[in-house]
Amino acid sequence: MKAALVIMAAGLGSRYGGNKQVDGVGPGGEALMEYAIYDAIRAGFTKIVLIVKPEIVELVDRLCGAWLKTAKTLKGEPVEVSYVFQEYDSVPDFYAIPSQRTKPFGTVHAVLCAKDCVQEPFCVINADDYYGAEAYCTMYETLLTMEEKGKAAMVGYLLKNTVSENGAVTRGICHGENGMLQEIRETTGIRVLQDGTIADTSGDVAVPLDRETVVSMNFWGFQPSIFPVMEQYFHAFLRRLAPEEIKAECLLPVMVGDLVNRGELQVQILPTAGRWFGMTYQEDRGTVEQELRKYHERGVYPPMLQM
């Protein structure tokens, strides 16, 4: 079955201080998105869609474009590759973009920018996150049997496997029942405290969080029928947006949570005990380099990530 991997690589990386999507952290200078592509193709995905900023497309193409041109699917066919831009010209005409705005409009808008390239079931991920090979296999198998309308899936990670020692992070705290998502709450200010506990520190008082709590790391599976729903949701977001809200973003976890609450979407939670890691802060870079080096040394990945 054909399935697409949609990689969101157009964020600003303000806390990291640069284009972390293309930062070479593997032993051979590989970016994290290259591991995602490698794992996804091995799992069965047949198309790669890269959502980028125009100013980094050449760099992205130099990083992974060459080997993608010769990459083969599990059936030995060429892997389809598309680049799309997340730009303001894709925002509907009814919305006047404030002159002071510099941020993109968030992950819902990013995925909408790829709608003309995606006609098959697809998975959405962040470019600057490492999710592990198991997650792509599990998602691909789920997409094989997912119903066309009103269904979605997410890979759920344990909170303890997703935090940073270098500062606060934002996570989608999930509540499920019988393997189905009931609620997702985007939570900022999640920190590892000095005693090793994890807490929500966004308020005046730190609220302890269960280390085994399931969280969303923006690893979603959808059918293409989600695009009209997503477009309607994004337009409603823009209509509510005040002119002074120049940093507001329309986010996938919030959208999914709202659709679940309204009974318009059923989301299967695909649990994994695998470790997620990424680069929220520059200080995270060293940890990521060490973890990737271990995977190469254990033979999880070959010396060079080429198909």
C-alpha positions as CSV (number, residue, x, y, z in Angstrom):
1,M,0.0,0.0,0.0
2,K,1.1,3.5,-0.7
3,A,1.6,5.8,2.3
4,A,3.3,9.2,2.7
5,L,5.6,10.6,5.3
6,V,5.0,14.3,5.8
7,I,7.9,16.0,7.5
8,M,7.3,19.5,9.1
9,A,10.7,21.3,8.7
10,A,9.6,25.0,8.4
11,G,9.7,26.0,12.1
12,L,11.9,28.9,13.3
13,G,13.6,27.0,16.1
14,S,13.7,30.1,18.3
15,R,14.7,28.4,21.5
16,Y,17.4,26.4,19.7
17,G,18.8,29.4,18.0
18,G,19.0,28.2,14.4
19,N,17.7,25.8,11.8
20,K,17.9,22.6,13.9
21,Q,16.0,20.8,11.1
22,V,19.2,20.7,9.1
23,D,21.8,20.5,11.9
24,G,24.1,17.5,11.3
25,V,24.1,15.5,14.5
26,G,24.7,11.9,13.2
27,P,28.2,10.4,13.1
28,G,28.3,11.2,9.4
29,G,26.7,14.6,9.7
30,E,23.2,13.3,9.3
31,A,20.2,15.5,10.3
32,L,17.5,14.0,12.4
33,M,15.0,14.1,9.5
34,E,17.3,11.7,7.6
35,Y,16.8,9.0,10.3
36,A,13.0,9.6,10.0
37,I,13.2,9.1,6.2
38,Y,15.4,6.0,6.6
39,D,13.1,4.4,9.2
40,A,9.9,5.3,7.3
41,I,11.1,3.7,4.0
42,R,12.2,0.5,5.8
43,A,8.7,0.4,7.4
44,G,6.9,0.6,4.0
45,F,6.3,4.2,3.3
46,T,6.5,5.1,-0.4
47,K,6.5,8.9,-0.5
48,I,8.3,11.6,1.4
49,V,6.9,15.2,1.5
50,L,9.2,17.8,3.0
51,I,7.5,21.0,4.3
52,V,10.3,23.6,4.4
53,K,11.1,27.3,4.3
54,P,12.3,28.5,0.8
55,E,15.6,29.6,2.2
56,I,16.6,26.1,3.4
57,V,15.3,24.0,0.5
58,E,18.7,23.8,-1.2
59,L,20.4,22.8,2.0
60,V,17.8,20.1,2.7
61,D,18.3,18.8,-0.9
62,R,22.0,18.7,-0.4
63,L,21.6,16.8,2.9
64,C,19.2,14.0,1.8
65,G,18.1,14.8,-1.8
66,A,20.9,12.9,-3.5
67,W,20.3,9.5,-1.8
68,L,16.5,10.0,-2.0
69,K,16.8,10.3,-5.7
70,T,18.0,6.7,-5.8
71,A,16.1,5.3,-2.7
72,K,13.8,2.4,-3.3
73,T,10.6,1.3,-1.6
74,L,10.3,-2.2,-0.1
75,K,8.9,-3.3,-3.5
76,G,11.9,-1.9,-5.3
77,E,10.2,1.1,-6.8
78,P,11.6,4.7,-6.6
79,V,10.5,6.6,-3.5
80,E,8.4,9.7,-4.4
81,V,9.8,13.0,-3.1
82,S,8.1,16.4,-2.9
83,Y,9.0,19.7,-1.5
84,V,6.4,22.2,-0.4
85,F,6.8,25.7,1.2
86,Q,5.0,26.9,4.3
87,E,4.5,30.6,3.3
88,Y,2.0,33.3,3.9
89,D,0.7,33.2,0.3
90,S,-1.2,30.0,1.2
91,V,-3.2,31.8,3.8
92,P,-6.8,32.6,2.6
93,D,-7.6,36.0,1.2
94,F,-10.1,36.9,3.9
95,Y,-7.3,37.2,6.4
96,A,-5.0,40.3,6.4
97,I,-1.6,39.2,7.7
98,P,-0.2,41.8,10.3
99,S,2.9,43.5,9.1
100,Q,4.7,42.6,12.4
101,R,4.1,38.9,12.1
102,T,7.2,36.8,11.5
103,K,6.2,33.3,12.9
104,P,4.5,30.6,10.7
105,F,0.9,29.9,11.5
106,G,1.6,26.5,13.1
107,T,1.5,22.9,12.3
108,V,-2.1,22.7,11.0
109,H,-1.2,25.3,8.4
110,A,2.0,23.4,7.6
111,V,0.2,20.2,6.8
112,L,-2.4,22.1,4.8
113,C,0.5,23.3,2.6
114,A,1.1,19.7,1.6
115,K,-2.5,18.8,0.7
116,D,-1.9,18.9,-3.1
117,C,0.9,16.4,-2.8
118,V,-0.8,13.8,-0.6
119,Q,-3.6,11.6,-2.0
120,E,-2.8,8.5,0.2
121,P,-2.8,7.7,3.9
122,F,-0.1,9.7,5.6
123,C,2.0,10.2,8.7
124,V,3.0,13.6,10.0
125,I,6.1,14.2,12.1
126,N,8.5,17.0,13.3
127,A,11.8,17.2,11.4
128,D,13.8,17.8,14.5
129,D,12.6,14.8,16.5
130,Y,13.9,11.2,16.7
131,Y,11.0,8.8,17.1
132,G,12.6,5.3,16.6
133,A,12.1,2.7,13.9
134,E,9.3,0.9,15.8
135,A,7.0,3.9,15.6
136,Y,7.0,4.0,11.8
137,C,6.3,0.3,11.5
138,T,3.4,0.5,13.9
139,M,2.0,3.6,12.2
140,Y,2.3,2.0,8.7
141,E,0.5,-1.1,9.8
142,T,-2.3,1.0,11.3
143,L,-2.6,3.1,8.1
144,L,-3.1,-0.1,6.1
145,T,-6.5,-0.7,7.8
146,M,-7.6,2.8,8.8
147,E,-11.1,3.7,7.7
148,E,-11.3,6.6,5.2
149,K,-13.3,9.2,7.3
150,G,-13.4,10.2,10.9
151,K,-10.4,8.1,12.0
152,A,-6.8,9.0,12.9
153,A,-4.0,7.6,15.0
154,M,-1.1,8.9,17.1
155,V,2.0,7.3,18.5
156,G,1.9,7.8,22.3
157,Y,5.2,8.1,24.2
158,L,5.8,7.9,27.9
159,L,6.5,11.3,29.4
160,K,9.6,10.1,31.1
161,N,11.1,9.3,27.7
162,T,10.5,12.8,26.2
163,V,11.7,15.4,28.7
164,S,14.8,17.5,28.5
165,E,17.4,18.1,31.3
166,N,18.1,21.5,29.8
167,G,14.9,23.4,30.2
168,A,11.1,23.4,30.0
169,V,9.3,21.6,27.2
170,T,5.7,21.5,25.8
171,R,3.9,18.2,25.6
172,G,0.4,17.1,24.6
173,I,-0.7,15.3,27.8
174,C,-3.1,12.5,26.7
175,H,-5.9,10.7,28.4
176,G,-7.2,7.5,26.8
177,E,-9.7,4.8,27.3
178,N,-9.6,1.3,25.6
179,G,-6.8,2.5,23.4
180,M,-8.7,5.5,22.1
181,L,-7.8,9.2,22.8
182,Q,-10.3,10.9,25.0
183,E,-8.5,14.2,25.7
184,I,-5.3,15.9,24.8
185,R,-4.0,18.9,26.7
186,E,-1.2,21.0,25.4
187,T,0.9,21.6,28.4
188,T,3.8,24.1,28.6
189,G,6.5,24.5,31.3
190,I,7.2,20.7,31.8
191,R,10.5,20.4,33.6
192,V,12.6,17.8,35.4
193,L,13.0,19.0,38.9
194,Q,16.2,18.6,41.0
195,D,14.8,15.5,42.8
196,G,14.2,13.8,39.4
197,T,10.5,14.3,39.4
198,I,8.7,15.8,36.5
199,A,6.3,18.7,36.9
200,D,4.1,21.2,35.1
201,T,5.7,24.5,36.2
202,S,3.6,26.8,34.0
203,G,1.6,28.1,36.9
204,D,2.6,29.6,40.3
205,V,2.9,26.2,41.9
206,A,4.6,23.2,40.3
207,V,2.1,20.4,39.6
208,P,3.7,16.9,39.7
209,L,3.1,14.7,36.6
210,D,3.1,10.9,36.4
211,R,6.3,9.8,34.6
212,E,4.3,7.1,32.9
213,T,1.8,9.6,31.4
214,V,1.2,9.1,27.7
215,V,2.1,12.2,25.6
216,S,1.8,13.2,22.0
217,M,5.0,14.2,20.2
218,N,3.4,15.2,16.9
219,F,3.4,11.8,15.4
220,W,0.0,11.6,13.7
221,G,-1.6,9.3,11.1
222,F,-4.4,10.5,8.9
223,Q,-6.4,9.7,5.8
224,P,-6.4,12.4,3.1
225,S,-10.1,13.1,4.0
226,I,-8.8,15.1,6.9
227,F,-7.7,18.0,4.7
228,P,-11.2,19.6,4.2
229,V,-11.7,19.3,8.0
230,M,-8.3,20.7,8.7
231,E,-8.9,23.6,6.3
232,Q,-12.2,24.5,7.9
233,Y,-10.6,24.4,11.3
234,F,-7.7,26.6,10.2
235,H,-10.1,29.2,8.6
236,A,-12.1,29.3,11.8
237,F,-8.9,29.9,13.8
238,L,-8.0,32.8,11.5
239,R,-11.4,34.4,11.8
240,R,-11.1,34.4,15.6
241,L,-7.6,35.8,15.6
242,A,-7.2,39.4,16.8
243,P,-4.8,41.6,14.9
244,E,-2.5,41.9,17.9
245,E,-2.1,38.2,18.2
246,I,1.0,38.1,16.0
247,K,2.5,34.9,17.5
248,A,-0.6,32.7,17.7
249,E,-0.3,29.3,16.0
250,C,-2.9,26.8,14.9
251,L,-1.5,23.5,16.4
252,L,-2.2,19.9,15.5
253,P,-2.7,18.6,19.0
254,V,-5.2,21.4,19.8
255,M,-7.1,20.7,16.6
256,V,-7.2,16.9,17.2
257,G,-8.3,17.5,20.8
258,D,-11.1,19.8,19.7
259,L,-12.3,17.3,17.0
260,V,-12.2,14.5,19.5
261,N,-14.2,16.6,22.0
262,R,-16.8,17.3,19.4
263,G,-17.1,13.7,18.4
264,E,-15.9,14.4,14.9
265,L,-12.7,12.3,15.1
266,Q,-11.7,9.0,16.7
267,V,-8.0,8.7,17.4
268,Q,-6.3,5.4,18.1
269,I,-3.3,5.6,20.5
270,L,-0.4,3.5,19.4
271,P,1.7,3.0,22.5
272,T,5.5,2.7,22.4
273,A,8.1,2.3,25.1
274,G,10.7,3.6,22.7
275,R,12.7,6.7,23.6
276,W,12.0,9.9,21.9
277,F,14.7,12.6,21.7
278,G,15.1,15.9,20.0
279,M,16.7,19.3,20.1
280,T,14.7,21.9,21.9
281,Y,17.8,23.7,23.2
282,Q,21.4,23.9,22.0
283,E,22.4,22.0,25.1
284,D,20.3,19.0,23.9
285,R,22.6,18.6,20.9
286,G,25.4,16.6,22.7
287,T,22.9,14.1,24.1
288,V,21.4,13.5,20.7
289,E,24.8,13.0,19.1
290,Q,25.7,10.4,21.8
291,E,22.4,8.5,21.4
292,L,22.7,8.3,17.6
293,R,26.4,7.2,17.8
294,K,25.2,4.3,20.1
295,Y,22.6,3.2,17.6
296,H,25.2,3.1,14.8
297,E,27.6,1.2,17.0
298,R,25.0,-1.4,17.8
299,G,24.1,-1.9,14.2
300,V,20.6,-0.3,14.3
301,Y,21.9,2.0,11.5
302,P,24.6,1.4,8.9
303,P,27.7,3.6,8.9
304,M,26.0,5.8,6.3
305,L,22.3,6.4,6.0
306,Q,21.7,5.5,2.4
307,M,19.1,3.1,1.0
